[in-house]
Amino acid sequence: MSATVSGDFVFEPKVWKDHIAAYFDRKLVYGAFADRDDTLVTQPGLTVNFPYFKKIGDVEEPEESDSLIVDNLEDDSFSATVKEIGKAVGFKKKAFKKSAADQNRIMSECQQQIARVHAEKVDKDLLTEFSTSGNFVNGYTATLAAHTMNVRSLFQAKVVGLGDRADEAEVVFMHSKQAYDLMSDSTAGFLKADANDPLYGIKGFMGRVLGMAVVAVDSIPATASQINSTNAYRAFIHTAMPYGLLKKQDVEIESDYDILAREWVVTGNEWYAVKSYHSKIAADNYRTVEVITTVSI
């Protein structure tokens, strides 16, 4: 038996943390459009506040002898509950008795897997947050089986939900079946994923239409019931910073060795809170619009 086991496993917490943080950011979909803040200071289960400023009043038309009324710049906050998530991964010492290449492969795979499941959980919570009633305004709902996703329904949803702020829509998340219908619509125009687009690296990025990034993501939920015996899905249009993601730190990484089981265990841990910004915002500043369409496949 060797006097030390540390040589069998090259674990550098700082390197692992940096790698996992990079993988985490790369795997985020909904989180890629969040208002990010990494200064969370409270504990899991407690409430944290997301600050924001209210809109000031209209301008005045003072007479020559009148003074302007001083308006207050008021702030408010959204409250959210802090969550703690974690994941443990183990692998036997025997796995490291092969070659250096095998060790690197195992370590790289472990880092990516931990980052991926953490990102998926954050994304899942963000989806639940912005798809909850009260956290969006409806822009378009299909009523016939033929009402699949197309540029006309998207544009209608933008105008109904955002009015003259329709040009502020930045992204639409839709199911891949909706993306298929959109891409198959002869009136959609030229839609491509330009490698020079700053959103090109986001998973599911399909290109742009009506000024919005189109992101296909199959965690988008189907509707509870069919429309004229046809399956239907929800899509969501967002303006800038539609929700917030407040984090304690990047995924915290620790490791330990079980000498009896001859197994290395690596854990990831993260504290965060998510919140939709839509529910407290006035109608002239809505952030999220729901679009419901049928699908052809």
MOBELCOR-V724167 format. One line per field, one symbol per residue. psi: psi as a letter, one per 30 degrees, with the letter a starting at -180 (. if undefined). A space follows every 50 residues. Layout:
# MOBELCOR-V724167
psi=???
This chain:
# MOBELCOR-V724167
psi=kkfkffffjjjjeeeeeeeeeeeeeefkdeffgljkkhgkfalkflklkj llklklllllikleglkkkkkkjklalkklkklkllkkkkkleffggcle eeeeeeeeeeeeeeeeeeeeeeeeeeeeefgkkfglkkekkkflffilkl feeeeeeeeeefbggfffkekkkllfeeeeeeffkfgfajjljkffkfge fkkfkfakkhfkkjjkkgfkkllflljhgkkllklkkkakiflkjklell kkklllkjfefhkkkkkkkkklklkkgeffklfghkfkkkkkllkf.
